[in-house]
Amino acid sequence: MHLIAASTQRNLGMAIAVVAIVGFALYLIYNVLWAGRGERGSEMELAPNRKPYLSDEELETSKLDLALVSGLVTLVIIGVALPLYWLGEPGRQQGYVDYSREQFTSRGAGMFEESCSSCHGGGGLGGTTDHTITDDNGNFVAAIKWEVPALTTTLYRFSEEEVRHILNYGRPPTPMQPWGAPGGGPLTTQQVDELIQYIQSIQLSPDEMQGEVLAGLIAQVRDDVLAANPDLASRQIAAEAAVSTAGADDAAAEAAARNLAAVEQEIRETSEQYIRNLPEVNGASADRGELLFNNGVYGCARCHTPRDSWRFTGPEEEPGAGPVELLNGSDAEAAMVAQLGNLIPADIPGGGGFGPNLTNGATLRQFDSAVGHEGFVMIGSQEGVGYGNFGQGDGGGQMPAFGVCVGDRDSGERSPIFGFCTLEDGSPRPGTLTEQQIADIVAYERGL
């Protein structure tokens, strides 16, 4: 709507400018080629300062009336035109903001596909990248495959300034390298802003985000649900078999696909019921909190559990004890951990990684009550703002905000994403997790 208003004002202004230019050109042509022709050769008689001027009677009647009417018309035009012009100013301003946002998003999309999509996936949907683990002296330890997070909900949990800090300085010891000039990267300040604007453009809606959170929980309990419901598991196997054997029979394939979709929907509904029915103590479920804790980019294990965000691919160089014969799955990881000893952290839930160790009562010492603990998980760390008994926020996005949308926090009105945390209807955009989900996580963490 603002763009339409801005376009109308611009088109009207262009039309007025064209009329003025054409009129001035015609005036010049008239005076040079026509009206001035009769004066040639008789300048002494026809020069303005040689002609007799109007009489007092003419000056004080028709000439004066014409001047007064012209002045009145001019004042009326100014009095009407200026308010009309300024009434259109908000539309022009919003049109400029929208146009700038479109330009930033377009350029940011190009940079993202060129520099970021190889790790974060096309459209920021996540991916994997090769990485290496080194010891304190920089010596090679092991080759790993790092699971790079999707960026489609980043601005729910991180403020624009935190995203800018991560883009500028990277996120050691993860594969995220510095990209901005302040951290030694190749991108200018404007290019970083353009990337942030593109990231804003790919954020999921609140409903889509909650669907992603729930899908992760369902995926974790799926096997338990099928084991507890053997009839449902048998129907799921039969439905998948029917889809694979339908062949070129379109009718049979369509019927098999509908049946499989119905079974999958039943599995989802049964899983949701299973999650809701997990036991609670004082209104919170540690079992449900464990599922939320381990829920990928929407959870806590990615930072607080060693090796949660990466998988071994093997020691491509000899680490000191001889090469490890690569096995499959957990056997390969167990063999490698056994050989590399303390160089590879144990996969202890909450044992610490990018984030601090949460085990052995660490959260109880940090937060005297579950309420304070929940508050920190909700709002995350902030520059210069203390938390708990020992914590001090650094403002670099170390601890995300899981309970409130913080995309606008600390950014000011110059931000290209200013207003992200307010929905179109004026209501606040929700956080990644609900208060109940955060209470469940805290119940789990305080029991580690």
C-alpha positions as CSV (number, residue, x, y, z in Angstrom):
1,M,0.0,0.0,0.0
2,H,2.8,2.4,0.9
3,L,4.6,1.5,-2.3
4,I,1.5,2.3,-4.4
5,A,1.2,5.7,-2.6
6,A,4.8,6.5,-3.2
7,S,4.6,5.5,-6.8
8,T,1.5,7.8,-7.3
9,Q,3.3,10.7,-5.8
10,R,6.4,10.1,-7.8
11,N,4.4,9.8,-11.1
12,L,2.5,13.0,-10.3
13,G,5.7,14.9,-9.6
14,M,7.2,13.6,-12.9
15,A,4.2,14.8,-14.8
16,I,4.4,18.3,-13.3
17,A,8.1,18.5,-14.0
18,V,7.5,17.5,-17.6
19,V,4.8,20.1,-18.1
20,A,7.0,22.8,-16.5
21,I,10.0,21.9,-18.7
22,V,7.9,21.8,-21.9
23,G,6.2,25.1,-21.0
24,F,9.5,26.8,-20.4
25,A,10.9,25.5,-23.7
26,L,7.8,26.8,-25.5
27,Y,8.3,30.2,-23.8
28,L,11.9,30.4,-25.0
29,I,10.9,29.4,-28.5
30,Y,8.2,32.0,-28.6
31,N,10.4,34.8,-27.4
32,V,13.5,33.9,-29.5
33,L,11.9,32.9,-32.8
34,W,8.6,34.8,-32.8
35,A,8.0,37.7,-30.3
36,G,11.6,38.9,-30.6
37,R,11.7,39.0,-34.4
38,G,9.9,42.3,-34.7
39,E,12.5,44.0,-32.5
40,R,15.5,43.3,-34.8
41,G,16.9,46.5,-36.2
42,S,14.8,48.8,-34.1
43,E,16.2,48.2,-30.7
44,M,16.4,52.0,-29.9
45,E,12.7,52.5,-30.4
46,L,11.5,49.2,-29.0
47,A,13.8,48.6,-26.1
48,P,11.9,48.3,-22.8
49,N,13.5,51.3,-21.2
50,R,12.6,53.4,-24.3
51,K,8.9,52.6,-24.3
52,P,6.4,54.7,-22.5
53,Y,5.2,52.8,-19.4
54,L,1.6,52.3,-18.2
55,S,-0.3,55.2,-16.8
56,D,-1.2,55.5,-13.2
57,E,-4.8,54.7,-14.0
58,E,-3.8,51.4,-15.6
59,L,-1.2,50.5,-12.9
60,E,-3.7,51.1,-10.1
61,T,-6.6,49.2,-11.7
62,S,-6.2,46.3,-14.1
63,K,-2.5,45.8,-13.5
64,L,-2.8,46.0,-9.7
65,D,-5.9,43.7,-9.8
66,L,-4.0,41.2,-11.9
67,A,-1.0,41.2,-9.5
68,L,-3.2,40.8,-6.5
69,V,-5.2,37.9,-8.0
70,S,-2.0,36.2,-9.2
71,G,-0.6,36.5,-5.6
72,L,-3.8,35.2,-4.2
73,V,-3.8,32.2,-6.6
74,T,-0.2,31.5,-5.8
75,L,-0.9,31.5,-2.0
76,V,-3.9,29.2,-2.5
77,I,-1.7,26.8,-4.5
78,I,1.0,26.9,-1.9
79,G,-1.5,26.5,0.9
80,V,-3.1,23.4,-0.7
81,A,-0.1,21.9,-2.4
82,L,2.3,21.8,0.5
83,P,0.0,19.9,2.9
84,L,-0.9,17.5,0.1
85,Y,2.8,17.0,-0.5
86,W,3.6,16.3,3.2
87,L,0.6,14.0,3.5
88,G,2.3,11.8,1.0
89,E,5.7,11.9,2.8
90,P,5.1,8.9,5.1
91,G,4.2,6.8,2.0
92,R,7.4,8.0,0.2
93,Q,9.5,7.2,3.3
94,Q,8.0,3.8,3.7
95,G,8.4,3.2,0.0
96,Y,12.1,4.1,0.3
97,V,12.5,1.7,3.2
98,D,10.8,-1.1,1.4
99,Y,12.8,-0.5,-1.7
100,S,16.1,-0.4,0.3
101,R,15.0,-3.6,2.1
102,E,14.4,-5.3,-1.3
103,Q,17.8,-4.2,-2.6
104,F,19.5,-5.3,0.6
105,T,17.7,-8.7,0.5
106,S,18.5,-9.3,-3.1
107,R,22.2,-8.5,-2.7
108,G,22.3,-10.5,0.6
109,A,20.8,-13.5,-1.2
110,G,23.5,-13.4,-3.8
111,M,26.3,-13.2,-1.2
112,F,24.7,-16.0,0.9
113,E,24.5,-18.4,-2.0
114,E,28.1,-17.5,-3.0
115,S,29.7,-17.7,0.5
116,C,27.4,-19.3,3.0
117,S,25.2,-21.9,1.2
118,S,28.0,-24.5,1.0
119,C,27.7,-24.9,4.7
120,H,24.2,-23.6,5.7
121,G,22.5,-25.1,2.7
122,G,20.4,-23.4,0.0
123,G,17.9,-20.9,1.5
124,G,19.7,-21.3,4.9
125,L,18.0,-24.7,5.5
126,G,21.0,-26.3,7.1
127,G,23.7,-28.7,6.0
128,T,27.0,-30.3,6.8
129,T,30.6,-29.3,6.3
130,D,34.0,-31.0,6.8
131,H,36.0,-29.9,9.8
132,T,39.0,-31.0,11.8
133,I,39.7,-31.3,15.5
134,T,43.0,-30.1,16.8
135,D,44.7,-30.3,20.2
136,D,45.9,-27.2,22.2
137,N,49.0,-27.0,20.1
138,G,47.1,-27.0,16.8
139,N,48.0,-30.6,15.9
140,F,45.6,-32.7,13.9
141,V,43.4,-35.0,16.0
142,A,40.4,-36.2,13.9
143,A,38.3,-35.4,10.9
144,I,34.6,-34.7,11.5
145,K,31.5,-33.8,9.7
146,W,29.9,-30.7,11.4
147,E,26.2,-30.4,11.3
148,V,25.6,-26.8,10.3
149,P,22.4,-25.3,11.7
150,A,19.5,-23.8,9.6
151,L,19.2,-20.1,9.9
152,T,15.5,-19.8,9.4
153,T,14.7,-19.1,13.1
154,T,18.0,-17.3,14.0
155,L,16.4,-13.9,14.7
156,Y,14.0,-15.4,17.2
157,R,16.9,-16.3,19.4
158,F,19.7,-13.8,18.5
159,S,19.5,-10.1,18.3
160,E,20.7,-8.3,15.1
161,E,23.8,-7.1,16.9
162,E,24.6,-10.6,18.1
163,V,24.2,-11.9,14.5
164,R,26.4,-9.1,13.3
165,H,29.0,-10.0,16.0
166,I,29.0,-13.7,14.9
167,L,29.3,-12.7,11.2
168,N,32.1,-10.3,12.0
169,Y,34.2,-12.5,14.3
170,G,33.0,-16.0,13.7
171,R,32.2,-18.6,16.3
172,P,35.3,-20.5,17.4
173,P,35.9,-23.4,17.8
174,T,33.1,-24.1,15.3
175,P,33.7,-24.0,11.5
176,M,32.0,-20.6,11.5
177,Q,34.8,-18.3,10.4
178,P,35.0,-14.4,10.6
179,W,33.3,-12.9,7.6
180,G,33.2,-9.2,8.5
181,A,36.1,-6.7,8.2
182,P,36.4,-6.2,12.0
183,G,37.3,-9.8,12.4
184,G,39.6,-10.0,9.4
185,G,37.0,-11.2,7.0
186,P,36.3,-10.1,3.4
187,L,32.9,-8.4,3.8
188,T,32.3,-4.7,4.4
189,T,29.9,-3.3,7.0
190,Q,27.2,-2.8,4.3
191,Q,27.6,-6.4,3.0
192,V,27.2,-7.8,6.5
193,D,24.0,-5.7,6.8
194,E,22.8,-7.1,3.5
195,L,23.4,-10.6,4.8
196,I,21.4,-9.9,8.0
197,Q,18.6,-8.5,5.9
198,Y,18.5,-11.7,3.8
199,I,18.5,-13.8,7.0
200,Q,15.5,-11.8,8.2
201,S,13.7,-12.5,4.9
202,I,14.0,-16.3,5.3
203,Q,12.7,-16.5,8.9
204,L,9.8,-18.9,9.5
205,S,6.5,-17.8,10.8
206,P,5.7,-18.5,14.4
207,D,3.4,-21.4,13.5
208,E,6.0,-22.9,11.1
209,M,8.7,-22.6,13.9
210,Q,6.5,-24.3,16.5
211,G,5.8,-27.0,13.9
212,E,9.6,-27.5,13.5
213,V,10.1,-27.8,17.3
214,L,7.3,-30.3,17.6
215,A,8.6,-32.3,14.6
216,G,11.9,-32.7,16.3
217,L,10.3,-34.0,19.5
218,I,8.2,-36.5,17.5
219,A,11.2,-37.8,15.7
220,Q,12.9,-38.5,19.0
221,V,10.0,-40.5,20.4
222,R,8.9,-42.2,17.2
223,D,10.7,-45.5,17.9
224,D,9.3,-45.7,21.4
225,V,5.8,-44.9,20.2
226,L,6.0,-47.7,17.5
227,A,7.4,-50.1,20.1
228,A,4.5,-49.4,22.5
229,N,2.0,-49.7,19.7
230,P,2.9,-52.9,17.7
231,D,-0.4,-52.7,15.6
232,L,0.4,-49.2,14.5
233,A,4.0,-50.2,13.7
234,S,2.7,-53.2,11.6
235,R,0.3,-50.9,9.6
236,Q,3.2,-48.4,9.0
237,I,5.4,-51.2,7.6
238,A,2.5,-52.5,5.4
239,A,1.7,-49.0,4.2
240,E,5.3,-48.4,3.2
241,A,5.5,-51.7,1.4
242,A,2.3,-50.9,-0.5
243,V,3.8,-47.7,-1.7
244,S,7.0,-49.4,-2.9
245,T,5.1,-52.2,-4.7
246,A,2.4,-50.0,-6.4
247,G,4.6,-49.7,-9.5
248,A,3.1,-47.9,-12.5
249,D,-0.5,-48.4,-11.4
250,D,-1.4,-44.8,-10.7
251,A,-4.6,-45.6,-8.9
252,A,-2.9,-48.1,-6.6
253,A,0.0,-45.7,-6.0
254,E,-2.4,-42.9,-5.1
255,A,-4.4,-45.1,-2.7
256,A,-1.2,-46.4,-1.1
257,A,0.2,-42.9,-0.7
258,R,-3.1,-41.7,1.0
259,N,-3.0,-44.7,3.3
260,L,0.6,-44.1,4.3
261,A,-0.1,-40.4,4.9
262,A,-3.0,-41.4,7.2
263,V,-0.8,-43.8,9.1
264,E,1.9,-41.2,9.5
265,Q,-0.7,-38.7,10.7
266,E,-1.8,-41.2,13.3
267,I,1.8,-41.8,14.4
268,R,2.3,-38.0,14.8
269,E,-0.9,-37.7,16.9
270,T,0.0,-40.7,19.0
271,S,3.5,-39.2,19.5
272,E,2.1,-35.8,20.5
273,Q,-0.1,-37.6,23.1
274,Y,2.9,-39.5,24.3
275,I,4.9,-36.3,24.8
276,R,2.0,-34.6,26.6
277,N,1.5,-37.6,29.0
278,L,5.1,-37.7,30.2
279,P,5.2,-37.5,34.0
280,E,5.4,-34.1,35.6
281,V,6.7,-32.9,39.0
282,N,5.5,-29.5,40.3
283,G,4.1,-28.7,36.8
284,A,7.3,-29.6,34.8
285,S,8.5,-32.7,33.1
286,A,12.2,-33.6,33.2
287,D,11.5,-36.3,30.6
288,R,9.9,-33.9,28.2
289,G,12.8,-31.5,29.1
290,E,15.3,-34.1,28.0
291,L,13.6,-34.3,24.6
292,L,13.6,-30.5,24.3
293,F,17.3,-30.3,25.5
294,N,18.3,-32.7,22.6
295,N,16.1,-31.1,20.0
296,G,18.8,-29.9,17.5
297,V,19.0,-26.2,16.7
298,Y,15.9,-25.6,18.9
299,G,17.5,-27.3,21.9
300,C,20.5,-27.0,24.3
301,A,22.6,-30.1,23.6
302,R,24.1,-28.6,20.4
303,C,26.2,-26.3,22.6
304,H,26.2,-28.0,26.0
305,T,26.8,-31.7,25.0
306,P,30.2,-32.7,23.6
307,R,30.0,-34.1,20.0
308,D,26.3,-33.4,19.7
309,S,26.8,-31.1,16.6
310,W,29.3,-33.3,14.8
311,R,30.1,-36.8,13.7
312,F,33.3,-38.6,13.1
313,T,34.5,-39.3,9.6
314,G,37.9,-40.7,10.7
315,P,41.5,-39.8,11.5
316,E,42.8,-39.0,8.0
317,E,46.2,-38.5,9.6
318,E,47.8,-40.7,12.2
319,P,47.1,-39.1,15.6
320,G,49.9,-40.9,17.4
321,A,48.5,-44.3,18.3
322,G,48.1,-45.6,14.7
323,P,45.2,-45.4,12.3
324,V,41.7,-46.5,13.5
325,E,39.9,-49.0,11.4
326,L,36.6,-47.2,10.4
327,L,33.5,-49.0,11.6
328,N,29.8,-48.0,11.3
329,G,27.9,-45.7,13.6
330,S,28.6,-45.8,17.4
331,D,31.2,-48.6,17.1
332,A,33.4,-46.3,15.0
333,E,33.0,-43.5,17.4
334,A,33.7,-45.7,20.4
335,A,36.9,-47.1,18.7
336,M,38.1,-43.6,17.9
337,V,37.4,-42.2,21.3
338,A,39.2,-45.1,23.0
339,Q,42.2,-44.6,20.8
340,L,42.4,-40.8,21.1
341,G,41.8,-40.7,24.8
342,N,41.3,-37.3,26.4
343,L,41.7,-35.5,23.1
344,I,38.1,-36.3,22.2
345,P,35.5,-35.3,24.8
346,A,33.1,-37.9,26.2
347,D,29.6,-37.7,24.9
348,I,28.0,-36.8,28.3
349,P,24.6,-35.1,28.1
350,G,25.2,-31.5,29.3
351,G,28.9,-32.2,29.8
352,G,29.9,-29.0,28.1
353,G,31.2,-28.1,24.6
354,F,30.7,-24.6,23.1
355,G,28.6,-23.9,26.2
356,P,29.6,-24.7,29.8
357,N,29.2,-28.0,31.6
358,L,25.8,-28.3,33.2
359,T,26.4,-31.5,35.2
360,N,27.3,-32.3,38.8
361,G,25.0,-29.6,40.2
362,A,26.5,-26.7,38.1
363,T,23.1,-25.2,37.4
364,L,22.1,-25.4,41.0
365,R,25.2,-23.4,42.0
366,Q,24.7,-20.9,39.3
367,F,20.9,-20.3,39.9
368,D,19.5,-20.6,43.4
369,S,16.0,-21.2,42.1
370,A,14.3,-22.7,39.0
371,V,12.6,-19.4,38.4
372,G,15.9,-17.6,37.9
373,H,17.2,-20.4,35.8
374,E,14.1,-20.2,33.6
375,G,14.5,-16.4,33.3
376,F,18.0,-16.8,31.9
377,V,17.0,-19.5,29.4
378,M,14.2,-17.2,28.3
379,I,16.1,-14.0,27.6
380,G,19.7,-15.3,27.1
381,S,22.9,-13.4,27.8
382,Q,23.2,-9.6,27.2
383,E,26.1,-7.3,27.1
384,G,27.0,-6.2,30.6
385,V,24.0,-7.9,32.2
386,G,24.8,-10.4,34.9
387,Y,22.9,-13.6,35.4
388,G,22.8,-16.1,38.3
389,N,25.5,-16.1,40.9
390,F,28.5,-15.9,38.7
391,G,27.6,-15.1,35.1
392,Q,28.3,-11.9,33.1
393,G,26.8,-11.5,29.6
394,D,29.2,-10.7,26.8
395,G,26.7,-9.6,24.1
396,G,28.3,-11.9,21.5
397,G,25.4,-14.3,21.2
398,Q,26.9,-16.9,23.4
399,M,23.6,-17.9,25.1
400,P,20.5,-17.4,22.8
401,A,17.1,-16.2,24.1
402,F,14.7,-19.2,23.8
403,G,11.6,-17.6,25.4
404,V,11.2,-14.2,23.7
405,C,11.9,-12.9,20.2
406,V,15.0,-10.7,20.4
407,G,15.8,-9.8,16.8
408,D,15.3,-6.1,17.5
409,R,17.1,-6.0,20.8
410,D,20.0,-3.5,21.0
411,S,19.7,-2.6,17.3
412,G,18.1,0.9,17.2
413,E,16.0,2.4,14.5
414,R,18.7,2.2,12.0
415,S,18.4,-1.6,11.9
416,P,17.4,-3.1,8.6
417,I,15.2,-5.5,10.5
418,F,13.7,-3.0,12.9
419,G,10.3,-4.2,13.9
420,F,10.9,-7.9,13.2
421,C,9.6,-8.9,16.6
422,T,6.3,-7.2,16.1
423,L,3.8,-9.1,13.8
424,E,1.7,-7.3,11.2
425,D,-1.3,-7.2,13.5
426,G,0.8,-5.4,16.1
427,S,1.1,-8.4,18.5
428,P,4.6,-9.5,19.7
429,R,6.3,-12.3,17.9
430,P,6.6,-15.3,20.3
431,G,9.9,-16.9,21.2
432,T,11.3,-20.2,20.1
433,L,10.0,-22.1,23.1
434,T,7.0,-21.6,25.4
435,E,7.2,-21.0,29.1
436,Q,6.1,-24.5,29.8
437,Q,8.8,-26.0,27.5
438,I,11.5,-23.8,29.2
439,A,10.3,-25.0,32.6
440,D,10.6,-28.6,31.4
441,I,14.2,-28.0,30.2
442,V,15.1,-26.4,33.5
443,A,13.7,-29.4,35.4
444,Y,15.9,-31.7,33.3
445,E,19.1,-29.5,33.5
446,R,18.8,-29.1,37.3
447,G,18.7,-32.9,37.6
448,L,21.9,-33.4,35.6
